[in-house]
Amino acid sequence: MRQRICACLGSWGLLGLRRQGQFGRDFWFFPTEIRRNSVTGYVWVGGRRQRVRYGYSQIRNFVCFG
């Protein structure tokens, strides 16, 4: 999963979580920082971006479009 997200750094993608999260189970995500056990990036909520971080164990799937 880390390699897949790393290849999409700085591009919007569809992030799927294993369990329902604050923004739902599937949502648009813009990764900006890759760490050993997590990824940090932005989601778009109510016309504003919000910074979030997810552990790789929380992520079910990620597909980038850019």
ZIJOZI-V421097 format. One record per residue. N is the residue number from 1. SS is DSSP state (A for helix, B for strand, O for the rest). PHI is phi in whole degrees, -180 to 180 (NA if undefined). Layout:
n->[N;N]
ss->[SS;SS]
phi->[PHI;PHI]
This chain:
n->[1;2;3;4;5;6;7;8;9;10;11;12;13;14;15;16;17;18;19;20;21;22;23;24;25;26;27;28;29;30;31;32;33;34;35;36;37;38;39;40;41;42;43;44;45;46;47;48;49;50;51;52;53;54;55;56;57;58;59;60;61;62;63;64;65;66]
ss->[O;A;A;A;A;A;O;O;O;O;O;B;B;B;B;B;B;B;B;B;B;O;O;B;B;B;B;B;B;B;B;B;B;B;O;O;O;B;B;B;B;B;B;B;B;O;O;B;B;B;B;B;B;B;B;A;A;A;B;B;B;B;B;B;O;O]
phi->[NA;-59;-65;-64;-70;-60;-68;-110;-55;84;-130;-69;-151;-96;-102;-115;-95;-68;-127;-54;-114;-60;-108;106;-96;-130;-160;-74;-142;-118;-71;-124;-147;-105;-120;-58;-119;-154;-130;-115;-174;-125;-120;-104;-133;56;81;-133;-89;-132;-82;-140;-136;-131;-77;-61;-68;-84;-91;-90;-159;-147;-130;-99;-132;-168]
